Amino acid sequence: MSPNTTGALLMMASMTAFVFNDTMLKLTAGDIPLFQLIFLRGVLATVLVYALARYFGSLKLAVSRRDKGLIVLRGLIEAVTAYLFLTALFNMPLGPLNAIMQVAPLTVTLAAALVYGEKVGWRRLLAILIGLFGVMLIIRPGTEGFNIWSLYALASVLGVTARDMVTRRLSPGVPGMTVTLGTTVAVMAAAGLASLTEDWAPVTPGNGVLIAGSAGFVIVGYFFSIQAMRTGEVSFVAPFRYTGLVVAMIVGFLVFDEIPKALTFLGAFIVIATGLFTFYRERQLLQRT
C-alpha cells in the first residue's frame, strides 16, 4: 500500500476508536465531574501506554529538545481539546457532535496547504467541500442547531487542527508510542490540576469499567491518529475522519436511540461518497506513477 492508503486506513481505525471512547464516557451520564473523569482516564491510559511501549520495546525517551517541545505542546493542545470536546459530548447527541467535528478535514487540509505548502488538487479540494456540504445537511435537521455546545465542538475542531499540524513537525525517528505517552501524561496532568477545583465523586464499579474501556480506546485512537498524520499526506488522510461520523450515527442509534432524519442520511451518503472518491483518486495517481 502507498503511504497515503496506509494513512487513510489508520485514520479510519483511529476515528472508530475515538467514537467508542466517546460512547463509554457518555454512558457515565455525568455521574463523575468532567476533570475527574479525564484525569482517571488519563491515569489508566498512561499506565497502559507505558506498559505496552516497554513490552514492545518501542519507548524512546531520548529525543531531541525540539521534539520534546513539540510533544509537550501537542499534549497541552490535546488537553484543551479534550475538555472542549467532552463538554460538548455531555450536552449534545453523539451524531450531531461528530458531524460538527467533520469540519476538521477541511481545516486540516487548508492548514497543511498554508503551513507546509502541500499541493491540494482541485479534485481533492472539491471532494472535501462537497463532504462539508454533506456535514451541513446533517447539522441542519438537529434540534440543537448552533448553540453554545456546538461552539465548544467547533473550538475543539480548531484544537484538532493545531494538534495535527504540530504532529506533522515531529522528526520521523520519534516513535509513535513516545508521542502517545507524552499526550496521555500531559492530559492527565492538566486534568489532575483542574480537578482540584471541583469536588470528586465516588466511582461505581460500572463507571470504573466504562472509564477503563475508554482509556483503552483512547490509546488506540491517539496512536493511530499520530501514525496517520505522519504516514500520508495530510491533505489526503484528513478527509477519512468522516469515518467517525458514520460510526457515530450507528452507535448513536444502537446505544442512545438517536434516530437520524432523512437529510441526515443524505448527508452521511455524501460524506461517504466523497471519502471513497478521494480514496479512488489516490489509487489512480499511484497506478499512473
C-alpha positions in Angstrom: 0.0 0.0 0.0 1.1 3.6 -0.6 1.8 5.8 2.4 -1.5 7.7 1.7 -3.5 4.5 1.7 -1.9 3.3 4.9 -2.5 6.7 6.5 -6.2 6.6 5.4 -6.7 3.1 7.0 -5.0 4.3 10.2 -7.2 7.4 10.3 -10.4 5.3 9.9 -9.3 3.0 12.7 -8.5 6.0 14.9 -11.9 7.6 14.3 -13.7 4.4 15.1 -11.7 4.0 18.4 -12.5 7.6 19.4 -16.2 7.1 18.8 -16.1 4.0 21.1 -14.2 6.1 23.7 -16.8 8.9 23.5 -19.6 6.3 23.9 -18.2 4.9 27.1 -17.6 8.3 28.6 -21.2 9.4 27.6 -22.6 6.3 29.3 -21.3 7.6 32.6 -24.2 10.0 32.3 -22.4 12.8 34.2 -22.1 10.9 37.4 -18.4 11.9 37.6 -17.2 15.5 37.4 -15.5 16.2 34.0 -12.0 16.9 35.2 -12.0 13.9 37.5 -13.2 11.8 34.6 -10.5 13.0 32.3 -7.9 12.5 35.0 -8.9 9.0 35.9 -8.9 8.0 32.2 -5.5 9.7 31.8 -4.0 7.7 34.6 -5.2 4.4 33.2 -4.2 5.4 29.6 -0.7 6.5 30.8 -0.1 3.2 32.6 -1.3 1.1 29.7 0.8 3.1 27.1 3.9 2.8 29.2 3.4 -0.9 29.8 2.8 -1.6 26.1 5.7 0.6 25.0 8.1 -1.2 27.3 6.8 -4.6 26.3 7.3 -4.0 22.6 10.5 -2.0 23.1 9.1 1.0 21.3 9.6 3.6 24.1 12.3 6.1 23.2 12.6 9.0 25.7 16.0 10.3 24.4 14.7 12.6 21.7 15.9 16.0 20.7 15.0 19.1 22.6 13.0 20.3 19.6 10.9 17.1 19.5 10.4 17.2 23.3 9.0 20.7 23.0 6.7 19.6 20.2 5.4 16.6 22.2 4.7 18.8 25.2 2.9 21.4 23.0 0.9 18.7 21.3 -0.1 17.3 24.7 -1.3 20.7 26.0 -3.3 21.3 22.9 -4.8 17.8 23.3 -5.7 18.6 26.9 -7.6 21.7 25.9 -9.3 19.9 23.0 -10.4 17.1 25.3 -12.0 19.5 27.7 -13.9 21.3 24.9 -15.0 18.1 23.1 -16.1 16.3 26.3 -18.1 19.3 27.5 -19.9 19.2 24.2 -20.3 15.4 24.4 -22.2 15.5 27.6 -24.6 18.2 26.3 -25.2 17.1 22.7 -26.3 13.9 20.9 -23.4 11.8 19.6 -24.3 12.1 15.9 -24.6 15.9 15.5 -21.5 16.3 17.6 -19.4 14.1 15.4 -21.0 15.8 12.4 -19.6 19.1 13.5 -16.2 17.5 14.1 -16.1 16.5 10.4 -15.2 20.1 9.6 -11.7 19.1 10.7 -10.7 17.6 7.4 -11.3 20.9 5.6 -9.4 22.9 8.3 -6.6 20.4 8.4 -6.2 20.3 4.7 -6.2 24.1 4.3 -3.8 24.4 7.2 -1.4 21.9 5.6 -1.5 23.9 2.3 -0.9 27.2 4.1 1.7 26.0 6.7 3.6 23.2 4.8 2.8 24.1 1.2 1.2 20.7 0.4 -0.3 20.7 -3.0 -4.1 20.1 -3.0 -5.5 19.3 -6.4 -8.8 20.8 -7.4 -10.5 17.3 -7.4 -9.5 16.7 -3.7 -10.5 20.1 -2.6 -13.8 19.8 -4.4 -14.5 16.4 -2.8 -13.7 17.9 0.6 -16.0 20.8 0.1 -18.8 18.5 -1.1 -18.2 16.4 2.0 -18.5 19.6 4.1 -21.8 20.3 2.4 -22.9 16.8 3.5 -22.0 17.6 7.1 -24.1 20.8 6.9 -27.1 18.7 5.9 -26.5 16.5 9.0 -26.3 19.5 11.3 -29.3 21.4 9.8 -32.0 18.9 10.9 -30.8 18.9 14.5 -32.9 20.4 17.2 -29.9 21.9 18.9 -28.7 24.0 16.0 -25.5 26.1 16.5 -25.9 26.6 20.3 -23.2 27.2 22.9 -22.3 23.4 22.9 -21.9 23.5 19.1 -19.4 26.3 19.6 -17.5 24.2 22.0 -17.4 21.5 19.4 -16.2 24.0 16.7 -13.5 25.2 19.1 -12.3 21.6 19.5 -12.1 21.3 15.7 -9.5 24.2 15.8 -7.7 22.2 18.6 -7.6 19.1 16.4 -6.2 21.2 13.5 -3.5 22.7 15.6 -2.6 19.3 17.1 -2.2 17.7 13.7 0.0 20.5 12.4 2.3 20.0 15.4 2.3 16.2 14.9 3.5 16.8 11.3 6.5 18.7 12.6 7.9 15.8 14.7 11.0 14.1 13.4 10.4 10.8 11.6 12.6 8.9 14.2 10.4 9.7 17.1 8.3 6.6 17.9 4.5 6.9 17.9 4.4 5.3 21.3 6.6 8.1 22.7 4.3 10.7 21.3 1.2 8.8 22.6 2.8 8.6 26.1 3.6 12.3 26.1 0.0 13.1 25.1 -1.6 10.9 27.9 0.8 12.4 30.5 0.0 16.0 29.5 -3.8 15.4 29.5 -3.6 13.5 32.8 -1.5 16.3 34.5 -3.7 19.1 33.2 -6.9 17.4 34.2 -5.4 16.5 37.6 -4.7 20.1 38.4 -8.1 21.2 37.1 -9.9 18.5 39.2 -8.6 20.2 42.4 -11.2 23.0 41.7 -14.1 20.6 42.0 -15.5 18.0 44.4 -14.7 14.4 43.5 -17.4 11.8 43.2 -17.3 8.1 44.2 -16.7 5.8 41.2 -19.1 2.8 41.0 -17.8 -0.5 39.5 -19.9 0.1 36.4 -18.4 3.5 35.8 -15.0 2.1 36.6 -15.4 -0.4 33.7 -16.5 2.3 31.4 -13.5 4.5 32.3 -11.1 1.6 31.8 -12.6 0.8 28.4 -12.5 4.4 27.4 -8.8 4.5 28.3 -8.1 1.5 26.1 -9.9 3.0 23.1 -8.4 6.5 23.6 -4.9 4.9 23.4 -5.8 3.2 20.1 -7.3 6.5 18.8 -4.2 8.6 19.8 -1.7 6.1 18.4 -3.4 5.6 15.1 -4.1 9.3 14.7 -0.4 10.1 15.3 0.7 7.4 12.8 -1.8 8.6 10.2 -0.6 12.2 10.3 3.0 11.0 10.0 2.4 8.4 7.2 0.5 10.0 4.4 -0.1 13.5 3.1 -2.3 15.5 5.5 -4.5 16.7 2.7 -5.2 13.1 1.6 -5.5 11.5 5.1 -7.6 14.2 6.7 -10.9 13.5 4.8 -11.0 10.0 6.2 -12.0 11.5 9.5 -15.5 11.3 8.0 -15.5 7.6 9.1 -16.1 8.7 12.6 -19.4 10.4 11.5 -20.8 7.2 10.1 -19.7 5.1 13.1 -21.2 7.7 15.5 -24.5 7.7 13.7 -24.7 3.9 14.0 -23.6 3.9 17.7 -26.0 6.7 18.5 -28.9 4.8 17.1 -28.0 1.5 18.7 -26.9 2.8 22.1 -28.7 6.1 22.7 -31.8 5.7 20.5 -30.8 8.7 18.3 -32.8 8.3 15.1 -31.3 10.2 12.2 -33.7 12.2 9.9 -33.8 11.8 6.1 -31.5 14.7 5.5 -29.0 13.2 7.9 -28.9 10.0 5.9 -28.4 12.1 2.7 -25.6 14.0 4.3 -23.9 10.8 5.5 -24.2 9.3 2.0 -22.5 12.4 0.6 -19.7 12.2 3.2 -19.1 8.5 2.5 -19.1 9.1 -1.3 -16.5 11.9 -1.1 -14.3 9.8 1.1 -14.5 6.9 -1.4 -13.8 9.3 -4.3 -10.7 10.6 -2.5 -9.5 7.0 -2.0 -10.2 6.2 -5.7 -8.3 9.2 -6.8 -5.3 8.2 -4.8 -5.3 4.8 -6.4 -5.4 6.3 -9.8 -2.5 8.6 -9.1 -0.5 5.6 -7.7 -1.1 3.5 -10.8 0.0 6.3 -13.1 3.2 6.7 -11.1 
